[in-house]
Amino acid sequence: MPKPEKHVFICTQMRPMGHPRGSCSEKGCTPVAEEFWYQMQERNLFGRFAVTSTGCIGPCGVGPNVLVYPEGVMYSGVSKEDVAAIIEEHLLGDTPVERLKAPADVWG
Amino acid sequence: MPKPEKHVFICTQMRPMGHPRGSCSEKGCTPVAEEFWYQMQERNLFGRFAVTSTGCIGPCGVGPNVLVYPEGVMYSGVSKEDVAAIIEEHLLGDTPVERLKAPADVWG
């Protein structure tokens, strides 16, 4: 593949139920990841952008977390319904979605 | 955590033995990932740089693959012995390691 214009990393870390850190899996990352893959395919965007699942990227307490490079923008509390905005505004429009950004104290 | 100066993504994708795409796991990514975590800890660098394991990042045939953002530099065929060079030259020295870069036809 060519080097992508932007690369979306979706935390899909799992931890046992009751683990003190929780996890993005527990917080619902799976429907978010599925929605990204579905919409990227539907919009035929895999030639321009990459989407990759990851282990822990840090702020477990505010997950599900999605990190977009090269900007290094961390989105937290992402739901399936937010995916279209990230694709349309950030990936295609080159303008990060301010309302979804992680708090500055966890990624500042 | 603060936003890292650089973020190292290590593919740790597994596939069944004999799968036509192979995988970074089959090609030896585990010792590479362990060496990154060990050296980052030893050098006390986790405050500046992040290291994250990932699912597939693309060029399975030339793995183990390691991708560094924000530059978007893909390293392929990485071995445990290459980790120190990536940390010293790229992370600390801000100069990507040319000899380890993935071929341009897989990440160009």
Backbone of each chain as ProteinMPNN parsed JSONL, in Angstrom:
{"seq_chain_A": "MPKPEKHVFICTQMRPMGHPRGSCSEKGCTPVAEEFWYQMQERNLFGRFAVTSTGCIGPCGVGPNVLVYPEGVMYSGVSKEDVAAIIEEHLLGDTPVERLKAPADVWG", "coords_chain_A": {"N_chain_A": [[0.844, -1.201, 0.0], [0.346, 2.343, -0.544], [1.936, 4.951, 1.38], [-0.227, 6.114, 3.849], [-2.394, 9.032, 3.807], [-3.503, 9.826, 6.183], [-3.553, 8.106, 9.317], [-5.479, 5.981, 11.128], [-5.734, 4.877, 14.377], [-7.19, 2.498, 16.358], [-7.945, 1.772, 19.582], [-8.183, -1.466, 20.79], [-7.899, -2.801, 23.082], [-8.267, -5.381, 25.48], [-9.289, -6.23, 28.792], [-9.533, -8.175, 31.811], [-12.828, -8.485, 33.226], [-13.63, -6.179, 35.758], [-11.059, -5.344, 36.15], [-8.876, -2.837, 37.392], [-8.075, -0.747, 35.668], [-9.892, -0.797, 33.66], [-10.918, -0.919, 30.192], [-10.663, -0.209, 26.651], [-12.084, -2.026, 25.197], [-14.022, -2.998, 26.973], [-15.423, -0.64, 27.189], [-16.648, -0.355, 24.782], [-15.346, -0.408, 22.223], [-15.461, -2.115, 20.049], [-17.807, -1.921, 18.285], [-17.171, 0.626, 17.317], [-14.75, 0.254, 15.919], [-15.66, -1.549, 13.978], [-17.452, 0.078, 12.632], [-15.752, 2.017, 11.547], [-14.252, 0.406, 9.734], [-16.311, -0.447, 8.074], [-17.378, 1.976, 7.027], [-15.124, 3.072, 5.79], [-14.702, 1.228, 3.781], [-17.153, 1.388, 2.378], [-17.022, 4.015, 1.453], [-14.871, 3.823, -0.1], [-12.182, 4.399, 0.695], [-9.797, 3.26, 1.423], [-7.52, 3.411, -0.087], [-6.423, 5.842, 0.478], [-6.366, 6.292, 3.227], [-5.411, 4.689, 6.296], [-6.529, 2.193, 8.62], [-6.102, 0.854, 11.752], [-6.114, -1.594, 14.297], [-5.219, -1.493, 17.775], [-3.17, -2.273, 20.691], [-3.126, -1.047, 24.079], [-3.315, 2.49, 24.188], [-3.153, 4.394, 26.075], [-5.062, 6.488, 27.668], [-7.089, 4.899, 29.299], [-9.28, 5.261, 30.954], [-11.047, 7.03, 29.772], [-11.907, 5.915, 27.43], [-13.901, 4.616, 24.627], [-10.88, 4.975, 22.76], [-9.458, 6.725, 20.014], [-6.883, 7.335, 17.802], [-5.325, 9.626, 15.7], [-2.886, 9.894, 13.28], [-0.823, 11.8, 10.931], [-1.184, 13.88, 12.772], [-1.451, 13.339, 15.466], [-3.763, 13.41, 17.013], [-5.859, 12.697, 19.651], [-8.841, 11.056, 20.169], [-11.476, 10.675, 22.485], [-13.9, 8.687, 24.313], [-15.334, 7.78, 22.125], [-18.039, 6.988, 20.024], [-19.964, 4.746, 17.956], [-21.577, 6.402, 16.462], [-20.037, 8.645, 16.128], [-18.189, 8.208, 14.199], [-18.542, 8.899, 11.484], [-18.221, 11.677, 11.542], [-15.507, 11.933, 12.225], [-14.325, 10.787, 9.982], [-15.333, 12.429, 7.903], [-14.822, 15.129, 8.689], [-12.184, 15.19, 9.8], [-10.434, 13.257, 8.416], [-11.127, 13.576, 5.651], [-11.636, 16.32, 5.543], [-9.57, 17.518, 6.825], [-9.679, 18.765, 9.287], [-9.551, 18.516, 12.618], [-11.915, 17.019, 14.927], [-13.137, 18.896, 17.232], [-14.934, 18.565, 19.42], [-14.705, 15.932, 20.123], [-12.198, 15.494, 21.055], [-9.7, 14.158, 23.275], [-9.447, 14.922, 26.785], [-7.219, 17.554, 27.765], [-5.609, 16.941, 29.918], [-5.089, 14.252, 29.774], [-3.932, 13.837, 27.354], [-2.042, 15.916, 26.324]], "CA_chain_A": [[0.0, 0.0, 0.0], [1.087, 3.598, -0.428], [1.875, 5.584, 2.695], [-1.537, 6.776, 3.928], [-2.429, 10.46, 4.141], [-3.727, 9.809, 7.629], [-3.605, 6.736, 9.833], [-6.377, 5.912, 12.284], [-5.442, 3.768, 15.285], [-8.324, 2.285, 17.254], [-7.587, 0.881, 20.683], [-9.091, -2.59, 21.004], [-7.368, -3.515, 24.261], [-9.187, -6.088, 26.381], [-8.797, -6.599, 30.119], [-10.564, -8.951, 32.508], [-13.88, -7.734, 33.917], [-13.259, -5.784, 37.106], [-9.686, -4.815, 36.188], [-8.992, -1.442, 37.827], [-7.893, 0.23, 34.584], [-10.904, -0.924, 32.616], [-10.318, -1.091, 28.861], [-11.501, 0.295, 25.555], [-13.001, -3.094, 24.806], [-15.138, -2.951, 27.922], [-16.172, 0.603, 26.968], [-17.403, -0.403, 23.53], [-14.555, -0.074, 21.031], [-15.678, -3.019, 18.914], [-18.688, -1.302, 17.278], [-16.467, 1.767, 16.717], [-13.818, -0.281, 14.922], [-16.449, -2.118, 12.873], [-18.021, 1.188, 11.865], [-14.666, 2.582, 10.739], [-13.944, -0.457, 8.601], [-17.47, -0.443, 7.172], [-17.498, 3.24, 6.293], [-13.96, 3.227, 4.911], [-14.957, 0.377, 2.619], [-18.28, 1.956, 1.64], [-16.602, 5.263, 0.816], [-13.718, 3.483, -0.932], [-11.118, 5.292, 1.171], [-8.614, 2.536, 1.907], [-6.336, 3.812, -0.855], [-5.87, 7.1, 0.997], [-6.237, 6.291, 4.684], [-5.289, 3.365, 6.913], [-7.186, 1.992, 9.917], [-5.398, -0.252, 12.414], [-6.439, -1.807, 15.71], [-4.007, -1.47, 18.601], [-3.207, -2.452, 22.13], [-3.363, 0.164, 24.877], [-2.667, 3.748, 23.792], [-2.989, 5.285, 27.221], [-6.088, 6.985, 28.596], [-8.115, 3.855, 29.37], [-10.455, 5.688, 31.703], [-11.957, 7.832, 28.955], [-12.133, 5.236, 26.159], [-12.999, 4.141, 23.581], [-9.946, 5.96, 22.226], [-9.064, 6.638, 18.608], [-5.742, 8.242, 17.643], [-5.088, 9.869, 14.277], [-1.603, 10.469, 12.885], [0.352, 12.362, 11.594], [-1.439, 15.003, 13.673], [-1.401, 12.941, 16.863], [-4.995, 13.829, 17.692], [-6.511, 11.606, 20.397], [-10.266, 11.198, 20.449], [-11.894, 9.787, 23.575], [-15.339, 8.486, 24.435], [-15.862, 7.709, 20.762], [-19.1, 6.006, 19.78], [-20.217, 4.404, 16.547], [-22.217, 7.563, 15.825], [-19.035, 9.703, 15.903], [-17.216, 7.79, 13.185], [-18.731, 9.68, 10.251], [-17.636, 13.007, 11.729], [-14.035, 11.82, 12.155], [-13.966, 10.548, 8.584], [-15.655, 13.563, 7.023], [-14.186, 16.384, 9.089], [-10.739, 15.083, 10.009], [-9.713, 12.58, 7.329], [-11.377, 14.209, 4.352], [-11.652, 17.782, 5.63], [-8.308, 17.953, 7.451], [-9.987, 19.585, 10.46], [-9.899, 17.639, 13.738], [-13.237, 17.208, 15.52], [-12.816, 19.436, 18.568], [-15.815, 18.073, 20.479], [-14.366, 14.553, 20.477], [-10.806, 15.39, 21.501], [-9.443, 13.738, 24.644], [-9.102, 16.038, 27.672], [-5.805, 17.938, 27.691], [-4.814, 16.353, 31.003], [-4.695, 12.882, 29.46], [-3.18, 13.808, 26.07], [-1.94, 17.346, 26.05]], "C_chain_A": [[0.874, 1.245, 0.0], [1.008, 4.096, 1.01], [0.563, 6.358, 2.796], [-1.417, 8.264, 4.265], [-2.634, 10.642, 5.634], [-3.916, 8.366, 8.069], [-4.395, 6.737, 11.132], [-6.034, 4.671, 13.104], [-6.57, 3.663, 16.301], [-7.896, 1.321, 18.345], [-8.634, -0.214, 20.831], [-8.597, -3.457, 22.169], [-8.486, -4.153, 25.073], [-8.497, -6.279, 27.73], [-9.91, -7.368, 30.825], [-11.597, -8.035, 33.156], [-13.421, -7.411, 35.337], [-11.836, -5.278, 37.229], [-9.747, -3.317, 36.502], [-8.801, -0.41, 36.703], [-9.054, 0.218, 33.595], [-10.217, -1.142, 31.278], [-11.24, -0.493, 27.818], [-12.475, -0.777, 25.084], [-14.256, -3.07, 25.686], [-16.041, -1.743, 27.659], [-16.826, 0.666, 25.59], [-16.631, -0.065, 22.275], [-14.917, -0.929, 19.824], [-16.646, -2.443, 17.88], [-18.042, -0.089, 16.6], [-15.524, 1.28, 15.613], [-14.583, -0.834, 13.719], [-17.026, -1.012, 11.997], [-16.95, 1.861, 11.011], [-14.405, 1.717, 9.513], [-15.094, -0.444, 7.587], [-17.519, 0.831, 6.342], [-16.302, 3.49, 5.361], [-14.155, 2.428, 3.626], [-16.06, 0.986, 1.746], [-17.882, 3.187, 0.854], [-15.363, 5.062, -0.065], [-12.494, 4.347, -0.591], [-9.845, 4.565, 1.58], [-7.363, 2.831, 1.077], [-5.668, 5.064, -0.307], [-5.563, 7.043, 2.484], [-6.122, 4.852, 5.194], [-6.007, 3.362, 8.258], [-6.596, 0.729, 10.543], [-5.879, -0.374, 13.853], [-5.147, -1.905, 16.51], [-4.269, -2.013, 20.004], [-3.324, -1.086, 22.786], [-2.6, 1.384, 24.35], [-2.744, 4.786, 24.909], [-4.18, 5.604, 28.097], [-7.308, 6.074, 28.703], [-9.419, 4.369, 29.994], [-11.478, 6.462, 30.894], [-12.232, 7.201, 27.592], [-13.605, 5.126, 25.806], [-12.163, 5.275, 22.976], [-9.553, 5.656, 20.787], [-8.011, 7.721, 18.388], [-5.444, 8.394, 16.164], [-3.729, 10.544, 14.082], [-1.638, 10.839, 11.419], [0.062, 13.462, 12.611], [-1.259, 14.636, 15.147], [-2.591, 13.461, 17.644], [-5.642, 12.614, 18.339], [-7.972, 11.961, 20.617], [-10.637, 10.221, 21.556], [-13.412, 9.714, 23.635], [-16.029, 8.383, 23.086], [-16.95, 6.634, 20.677], [-19.214, 5.756, 18.276], [-20.767, 5.615, 15.787], [-21.227, 8.686, 15.528], [-18.129, 9.417, 14.711], [-17.332, 8.628, 11.908], [-18.103, 11.057, 10.372], [-16.108, 12.958, 11.636], [-13.6, 11.616, 10.708], [-14.178, 11.811, 7.75], [-14.876, 14.821, 7.392], [-12.666, 16.272, 9.169], [-10.02, 14.448, 8.81], [-9.89, 13.321, 6.003], [-11.241, 15.724, 4.416], [-10.424, 18.386, 6.291], [-8.524, 18.889, 8.644], [-10.403, 18.667, 11.624], [-11.233, 18.016, 14.385], [-13.059, 17.621, 16.986], [-13.636, 18.786, 19.673], [-15.474, 16.66, 20.931], [-12.953, 14.399, 21.022], [-10.712, 14.973, 22.966], [-9.104, 14.971, 25.488], [-7.594, 16.291, 27.654], [-4.979, 17.286, 28.805], [-4.46, 14.884, 30.753], [-3.898, 12.789, 28.15], [-2.962, 15.262, 25.667], [-0.578, 17.809, 25.615]], "O_chain_A": [[2.006, 1.216, 0.483], [0.117, 3.704, 1.763], [0.263, 7.173, 1.924], [-0.466, 8.694, 4.919], [-2.017, 11.501, 6.263], [-4.376, 7.519, 7.304], [-4.031, 7.402, 12.102], [-6.043, 3.554, 12.588], [-6.867, 4.62, 17.016], [-7.526, 0.181, 18.064], [-9.823, 0.068, 20.978], [-8.842, -4.662, 22.227], [-9.521, -3.535, 25.319], [-7.283, -6.466, 27.8], [-11.084, -7.232, 30.481], [-11.266, -6.931, 33.586], [-12.885, -8.274, 36.032], [-11.436, -4.827, 38.302], [-10.577, -2.604, 35.939], [-9.33, 0.698, 36.798], [-9.181, 1.13, 32.778], [-9.044, -1.514, 31.241], [-12.431, -0.293, 28.055], [-13.572, -0.463, 24.623], [-15.385, -3.115, 25.197], [-17.252, -1.8, 27.872], [-17.492, 1.65, 25.271], [-17.196, 0.509, 21.344], [-14.702, -0.509, 18.687], [-16.334, -2.471, 16.69], [-18.332, 0.195, 15.437], [-15.507, 1.83, 14.512], [-14.193, -0.609, 12.573], [-17.085, -1.145, 10.775], [-17.217, 2.235, 9.869], [-14.342, 2.22, 8.391], [-14.86, -0.43, 6.378], [-17.68, 0.788, 5.123], [-16.459, 4.051, 4.277], [-13.821, 2.885, 2.533], [-15.914, 1.086, 0.528], [-18.338, 3.392, -0.271], [-14.872, 6.001, -0.69], [-11.865, 4.938, -1.469], [-8.899, 5.204, 2.042], [-6.254, 2.522, 1.511], [-4.497, 5.325, -0.584], [-4.612, 7.669, 2.952], [-6.667, 3.924, 4.597], [-6.083, 4.382, 8.943], [-6.597, -0.337, 9.927], [-6.033, 0.63, 14.547], [-4.116, -2.34, 15.998], [-5.409, -2.183, 20.434], [-3.59, -0.087, 22.117], [-1.396, 1.317, 24.1], [-2.422, 5.952, 24.684], [-4.302, 5.037, 29.183], [-8.405, 6.42, 28.263], [-10.513, 3.959, 29.605], [-12.644, 6.547, 31.278], [-12.736, 7.873, 26.692], [-14.465, 5.503, 26.602], [-12.661, 6.371, 22.717], [-9.347, 4.505, 20.4], [-8.219, 8.882, 18.742], [-5.323, 7.4, 15.448], [-3.459, 11.61, 14.635], [-2.426, 10.243, 10.684], [0.993, 13.939, 13.26], [-0.956, 15.493, 15.976], [-2.457, 13.899, 18.786], [-5.938, 11.625, 17.669], [-8.303, 13.01, 21.169], [-10.173, 9.081, 21.57], [-14.115, 10.561, 23.083], [-17.161, 8.837, 22.917], [-16.794, 5.527, 21.191], [-18.633, 6.469, 17.457], [-20.454, 5.818, 14.614], [-21.542, 9.59, 14.754], [-17.385, 10.292, 14.269], [-16.32, 9.016, 11.325], [-17.515, 11.557, 9.413], [-15.491, 13.84, 11.039], [-12.617, 12.209, 10.262], [-13.302, 12.211, 6.983], [-14.335, 15.501, 6.52], [-11.944, 17.139, 8.676], [-9.097, 15.045, 8.255], [-8.914, 13.647, 5.326], [-10.785, 16.348, 3.458], [-10.253, 19.605, 6.317], [-7.66, 19.702, 8.968], [-11.498, 18.105, 11.603], [-11.627, 19.182, 14.388], [-12.856, 16.778, 17.859], [-13.108, 18.487, 20.744], [-15.903, 16.232, 22.002], [-12.551, 13.302, 21.408], [-11.53, 15.377, 23.792], [-8.545, 15.944, 24.981], [-6.798, 15.359, 27.543], [-3.773, 17.099, 28.647], [-3.614, 14.33, 31.455], [-3.264, 11.77, 27.88], [-3.631, 15.769, 24.767], [-0.383, 18.997, 25.359]]}, "seq_chain_B": "MPKPEKHVFICTQMRPMGHPRGSCSEKGCTPVAEEFWYQMQERNLFGRFAVTSTGCIGPCGVGPNVLVYPEGVMYSGVSKEDVAAIIEEHLLGDTPVERLKAPADVWG", "coords_chain_B": {"N_chain_B": [[-1.041, 10.457, 30.23], [1.408, 12.61, 28.677], [1.155, 13.931, 25.337], [3.062, 12.009, 23.145], [6.429, 12.605, 21.919], [7.294, 11.078, 19.796], [5.76, 8.212, 18.348], [5.812, 4.813, 18.524], [4.771, 2.123, 16.66], [4.262, -1.264, 16.767], [3.843, -3.989, 14.793], [2.025, -6.77, 15.776], [0.615, -8.761, 14.693], [-0.989, -11.91, 14.393], [-1.28, -14.908, 12.474], [-2.749, -17.975, 11.281], [-0.504, -20.788, 10.994], [0.9, -21.318, 7.816], [-0.828, -19.636, 6.508], [-1.465, -17.648, 3.628], [-0.621, -14.954, 3.622], [1.224, -14.815, 5.6], [2.68, -13.419, 8.617], [3.558, -10.787, 10.924], [4.017, -11.809, 13.416], [4.701, -14.484, 12.962], [7.078, -13.964, 11.698], [8.704, -13.057, 13.672], [8.141, -10.879, 15.454], [7.735, -10.706, 18.191], [10.098, -10.844, 19.931], [11.163, -8.414, 19.092], [9.28, -6.493, 19.927], [9.402, -6.947, 22.69], [12.033, -6.149, 23.156], [11.92, -3.437, 22.547], [10.181, -2.527, 24.609], [11.723, -3.203, 26.816], [14.108, -1.717, 26.456], [13.137, 0.903, 26.345], [12.171, 1.198, 28.92], [14.533, 0.763, 30.404], [16.035, 2.956, 29.591], [14.525, 4.906, 30.478], [12.486, 6.264, 28.99], [9.771, 6.459, 28.609], [8.308, 8.671, 29.251], [8.627, 10.432, 27.188], [8.276, 9.116, 24.746], [6.016, 6.888, 23.075], [5.097, 3.429, 22.916], [3.394, 1.025, 21.136], [1.563, -1.927, 20.544], [0.2, -3.407, 17.582], [-2.485, -4.458, 15.335], [-2.522, -5.669, 11.944], [-0.448, -3.725, 9.824], [0.082, -3.571, 7.188], [2.472, -4.28, 5.106], [2.908, -7.309, 5.163], [4.567, -9.259, 4.07], [7.208, -8.463, 4.338], [7.764, -8.235, 6.994], [9.228, -8.478, 10.357], [7.34, -5.526, 11.015], [7.685, -2.088, 11.875], [6.365, 0.984, 12.767], [6.771, 4.426, 12.764], [5.431, 7.346, 14.034], [5.254, 10.96, 14.368], [6.321, 10.955, 11.777], [5.692, 8.918, 10.028], [7.306, 6.785, 9.211], [8.093, 3.679, 7.966], [9.526, 0.75, 9.109], [10.998, -2.269, 8.039], [11.528, -5.85, 8.229], [12.631, -5.9, 10.755], [14.814, -6.636, 13.414], [15.549, -7.82, 16.746], [18.081, -6.852, 17.262], [18.127, -4.466, 15.916], [16.762, -2.592, 17.321], [17.979, -0.794, 19.133], [19.22, 1.018, 17.401], [17.014, 2.265, 16.181], [15.868, 3.526, 18.383], [18.002, 5.174, 19.272], [18.902, 6.621, 16.981], [16.58, 7.459, 15.544], [14.376, 8.048, 17.41], [15.663, 9.461, 19.527], [17.607, 10.904, 18.11], [16.31, 12.009, 15.987], [16.608, 11.257, 13.356], [15.688, 9.242, 10.848], [16.333, 5.706, 10.371], [17.901, 4.83, 7.696], [18.739, 2.386, 6.522], [16.973, 0.508, 7.451], [14.504, 1.067, 6.493], [11.294, 0.339, 5.035], [10.809, -1.113, 1.77], [10.245, 1.109, -0.984], [8.168, 0.378, -2.649], [6.302, -0.859, -1.082], [5.615, 0.936, 0.851], [5.454, 3.798, 0.065]], "CA_chain_B": [[0.297, 10.713, 29.682], [1.466, 13.707, 27.713], [1.29, 13.506, 23.943], [4.47, 11.652, 22.953], [7.166, 13.257, 20.82], [7.177, 10.113, 18.708], [4.952, 7.049, 18.746], [6.279, 3.611, 17.835], [3.75, 1.088, 16.53], [4.89, -2.539, 16.412], [2.832, -4.972, 14.383], [2.114, -8.074, 16.437], [-0.445, -9.576, 14.088], [-0.806, -13.355, 14.269], [-2.154, -15.641, 11.542], [-2.461, -19.409, 11.395], [0.62, -21.319, 10.211], [0.533, -21.667, 6.452], [-1.654, -18.589, 5.897], [-0.701, -17.115, 2.492], [-0.014, -13.641, 3.874], [2.181, -14.836, 6.703], [2.363, -12.413, 9.63], [4.731, -10.303, 11.66], [4.251, -12.726, 14.531], [5.445, -15.624, 12.411], [8.414, -13.511, 11.289], [9.554, -12.768, 14.829], [7.922, -9.56, 16.049], [7.645, -10.711, 19.658], [11.35, -10.372, 20.534], [11.345, -6.992, 18.749], [8.433, -5.723, 20.838], [9.964, -7.074, 24.037], [13.263, -5.357, 23.224], [11.503, -2.021, 22.638], [9.678, -2.222, 25.948], [12.845, -3.314, 27.756], [15.047, -0.591, 26.309], [12.439, 2.142, 26.716], [12.158, 1.214, 30.378], [15.913, 0.908, 30.877], [16.522, 4.304, 29.278], [13.568, 5.821, 31.115], [12.014, 7.102, 27.882], [8.321, 6.397, 28.414], [7.716, 9.995, 29.395], [8.771, 11.18, 25.938], [7.878, 8.34, 23.576], [5.066, 5.8, 23.335], [5.263, 2.198, 22.139], [2.091, 0.362, 21.11], [1.433, -3.064, 19.63], [-0.938, -3.21, 16.676], [-2.835, -5.424, 14.316], [-1.825, -5.533, 10.65], [-0.211, -2.383, 9.282], [0.212, -3.602, 5.741], [3.382, -5.089, 4.282], [3.17, -8.536, 5.918], [5.61, -10.076, 3.462], [8.55, -7.997, 4.689], [7.836, -8.013, 8.43], [8.445, -7.654, 11.278], [7.225, -4.117, 10.675], [7.597, -1.099, 12.954], [5.966, 2.239, 12.13], [6.998, 5.532, 13.692], [4.765, 8.615, 13.748], [4.467, 11.544, 13.284], [6.956, 10.972, 10.455], [5.16, 7.891, 9.14], [8.409, 5.976, 8.679], [7.896, 2.243, 8.15], [10.707, -0.105, 9.092], [10.636, -3.664, 7.776], [12.58, -6.823, 8.528], [13.294, -5.438, 11.979], [15.191, -7.657, 14.39], [15.863, -7.347, 18.095], [19.363, -6.13, 17.219], [17.928, -3.154, 15.277], [15.945, -1.721, 18.174], [18.798, 0.282, 19.692], [19.435, 2.033, 16.365], [15.78, 3.038, 16.008], [15.722, 4.393, 19.554], [19.06, 6.189, 19.362], [18.995, 7.486, 15.796], [15.297, 8.064, 15.148], [13.626, 8.677, 18.513], [16.472, 10.463, 20.231], [18.394, 11.72, 17.19], [15.402, 12.593, 14.992], [17.067, 10.9, 12.013], [15.269, 7.874, 10.546], [17.398, 4.75, 10.054], [17.67, 4.555, 6.273], [18.974, 0.981, 6.145], [15.87, -0.336, 7.917], [13.222, 1.509, 5.927], [10.59, -0.577, 4.139], [10.963, -0.774, 0.359], [9.314, 2.157, -1.425], [6.986, -0.166, -3.323], [5.294, -1.281, -0.103], [5.256, 2.07, 1.716], [6.211, 4.864, -0.621]], "C_chain_B": [[0.272, 11.931, 28.78], [1.505, 13.125, 26.302], [2.764, 13.2, 23.667], [5.12, 12.412, 21.798], [7.137, 12.376, 19.576], [6.455, 8.885, 19.242], [5.344, 5.864, 17.868], [5.165, 2.565, 17.836], [4.414, -0.188, 16.009], [3.804, -3.519, 16.028], [3.068, -6.282, 15.114], [1.007, -9.001, 15.934], [-0.059, -11.049, 14.038], [-1.749, -13.886, 13.189], [-1.813, -17.115, 11.662], [-1.247, -19.804, 10.557], [0.132, -21.697, 8.823], [-0.361, -20.652, 5.774], [-0.848, -17.902, 4.786], [-0.06, -15.751, 2.739], [1.107, -13.7, 4.895], [1.77, -13.805, 7.733], [3.643, -11.954, 10.29], [5.034, -11.201, 12.847], [5.1, -13.906, 14.068], [6.889, -15.241, 12.087], [9.26, -13.022, 12.463], [9.363, -11.41, 15.478], [7.982, -9.567, 17.575], [8.954, -10.298, 20.329], [11.625, -8.897, 20.235], [10.534, -6.125, 19.717], [8.993, -5.77, 22.258], [11.211, -6.213, 24.197], [12.932, -3.863, 23.295], [11.061, -1.699, 24.051], [10.82, -2.248, 26.975], [13.745, -2.077, 27.67], [14.403, 0.75, 26.673], [12.423, 2.307, 28.232], [13.563, 1.486, 30.932], [16.424, 2.329, 30.702], [15.59, 5.381, 29.84], [12.968, 6.819, 30.106], [10.495, 7.135, 27.721], [7.627, 7.735, 28.655], [7.742, 10.802, 28.109], [8.185, 10.449, 24.733], [6.899, 7.239, 23.98], [5.382, 4.622, 22.417], [3.969, 1.4, 22.26], [2.13, -0.812, 20.142], [0.173, -2.881, 18.791], [-1.307, -4.499, 15.942], [-2.117, -5.053, 13.017], [-1.678, -4.072, 10.208], [0.205, -2.433, 7.808], [1.174, -4.584, 5.108], [3.852, -6.366, 4.979], [4.377, -9.305, 5.379], [7.023, -9.692, 3.851], [8.703, -7.727, 6.185], [9.037, -8.686, 9.066], [8.513, -6.16, 10.936], [7.023, -3.243, 11.908], [7.371, 0.256, 12.3], [6.097, 3.366, 13.153], [6.312, 6.799, 13.185], [5.275, 9.663, 14.707], [5.091, 11.474, 11.903], [6.303, 10.0, 9.477], [6.252, 7.099, 8.462], [8.148, 4.509, 9.008], [9.229, 1.524, 8.063], [10.247, -1.538, 8.855], [11.823, -4.567, 8.064], [13.347, -6.473, 9.787], [13.615, -6.625, 12.891], [15.457, -7.002, 15.737], [17.133, -6.49, 18.097], [19.23, -4.737, 16.602], [17.269, -2.135, 16.208], [16.755, -0.541, 18.716], [19.017, 1.393, 18.671], [18.188, 2.887, 16.166], [15.594, 3.997, 17.182], [16.755, 5.52, 19.517], [19.044, 7.155, 18.182], [17.68, 8.206, 15.498], [14.606, 8.78, 16.314], [14.45, 9.793, 19.156], [17.178, 11.412, 19.269], [17.588, 12.38, 16.087], [15.849, 12.338, 13.554], [16.671, 9.458, 11.717], [16.439, 6.997, 10.084], [17.189, 4.247, 8.625], [17.76, 3.068, 5.935], [17.836, 0.048, 6.547], [14.525, 0.035, 7.3], [12.62, 0.456, 5.005], [10.821, -0.144, 2.689], [9.878, 0.22, -0.085], [8.071, 1.579, -2.085], [5.947, -0.705, -2.338], [4.857, -0.146, 0.819], [5.967, 3.293, 1.152], [5.444, 6.153, -0.759]], "O_chain_B": [[-0.758, 12.253, 28.187], [1.852, 11.96, 26.111], [3.626, 14.04, 23.926], [4.458, 12.805, 20.837], [6.977, 12.861, 18.456], [6.53, 8.564, 20.428], [5.225, 5.907, 16.644], [4.677, 2.172, 18.896], [5.043, -0.19, 14.951], [2.94, -3.847, 16.842], [4.167, -6.836, 15.08], [0.536, -9.89, 16.643], [1.069, -11.39, 13.681], [-2.86, -13.388, 13.013], [-0.716, -17.469, 12.093], [-0.997, -19.203, 9.512], [-0.919, -22.32, 8.671], [-0.635, -20.778, 4.58], [0.33, -17.604, 4.981], [0.953, -15.431, 2.116], [1.861, -12.739, 5.043], [0.624, -13.356, 7.728], [4.672, -12.626, 10.232], [6.192, -11.338, 13.241], [6.088, -14.27, 14.707], [7.801, -16.062, 12.182], [10.407, -12.617, 12.272], [10.319, -10.839, 16.003], [8.253, -8.532, 18.185], [8.922, -9.461, 21.232], [12.251, -8.208, 21.041], [11.044, -5.143, 20.257], [9.051, -4.748, 22.942], [11.425, -5.615, 25.252], [13.588, -3.113, 24.019], [11.509, -0.712, 24.634], [10.871, -1.418, 27.883], [14.092, -1.476, 28.686], [15.057, 1.623, 27.243], [12.63, 3.401, 28.758], [13.748, 2.327, 31.812], [17.151, 2.847, 31.549], [15.83, 6.581, 29.701], [12.946, 8.029, 30.333], [9.985, 7.769, 26.798], [6.463, 7.898, 28.29], [6.973, 11.75, 27.951], [7.663, 11.076, 23.811], [6.956, 6.725, 25.097], [5.867, 4.795, 21.299], [3.504, 1.132, 23.368], [2.671, -0.696, 19.042], [-0.8, -2.275, 19.239], [-0.559, -5.477, 15.931], [-1.212, -4.218, 13.013], [-2.636, -3.298, 10.216], [0.635, -1.422, 7.253], [0.745, -5.627, 4.615], [5.022, -6.5, 5.338], [5.117, -9.924, 6.142], [7.944, -10.497, 3.714], [9.655, -7.068, 6.603], [9.785, -9.391, 8.389], [9.57, -5.615, 10.618], [6.303, -3.597, 12.842], [8.1, 0.635, 11.383], [5.591, 3.264, 14.271], [6.567, 7.264, 12.074], [5.708, 9.298, 15.8], [4.459, 11.891, 10.932], [6.341, 10.206, 8.264], [6.15, 6.775, 7.279], [8.0, 4.139, 10.173], [9.966, 1.662, 7.087], [9.232, -1.971, 9.401], [12.967, -4.117, 8.135], [14.55, -6.711, 9.886], [12.779, -7.503, 13.103], [15.573, -5.78, 15.84], [17.236, -5.521, 18.849], [20.131, -3.911, 16.75], [17.231, -0.944, 15.9], [16.261, 0.586, 18.75], [19.003, 2.573, 19.022], [18.291, 4.102, 16.0], [15.207, 5.15, 16.99], [16.413, 6.686, 19.712], [19.16, 8.367, 18.365], [17.666, 9.409, 15.234], [14.289, 9.966, 16.222], [13.982, 10.922, 19.305], [17.334, 12.595, 19.572], [18.106, 13.21, 15.34], [15.516, 13.101, 12.647], [17.261, 8.536, 12.281], [17.401, 7.482, 9.488], [16.388, 3.343, 8.388], [16.956, 2.553, 5.158], [17.742, -1.072, 6.045], [13.517, -0.621, 7.565], [13.339, -0.235, 4.283], [11.006, 1.041, 2.41], [8.742, 0.167, 0.387], [7.021, 2.221, -2.083], [4.815, -0.981, -2.736], [3.835, -0.259, 1.496], [6.963, 3.757, 1.706], [5.961, 7.123, -1.312]]}, "name": "protein", "num_of_chains": 2, "seq": "MPKPEKHVFICTQMRPMGHPRGSCSEKGCTPVAEEFWYQMQERNLFGRFAVTSTGCIGPCGVGPNVLVYPEGVMYSGVSKEDVAAIIEEHLLGDTPVERLKAPADVWGMPKPEKHVFICTQMRPMGHPRGSCSEKGCTPVAEEFWYQMQERNLFGRFAVTSTGCIGPCGVGPNVLVYPEGVMYSGVSKEDVAAIIEEHLLGDTPVERLKAPADVWG"}
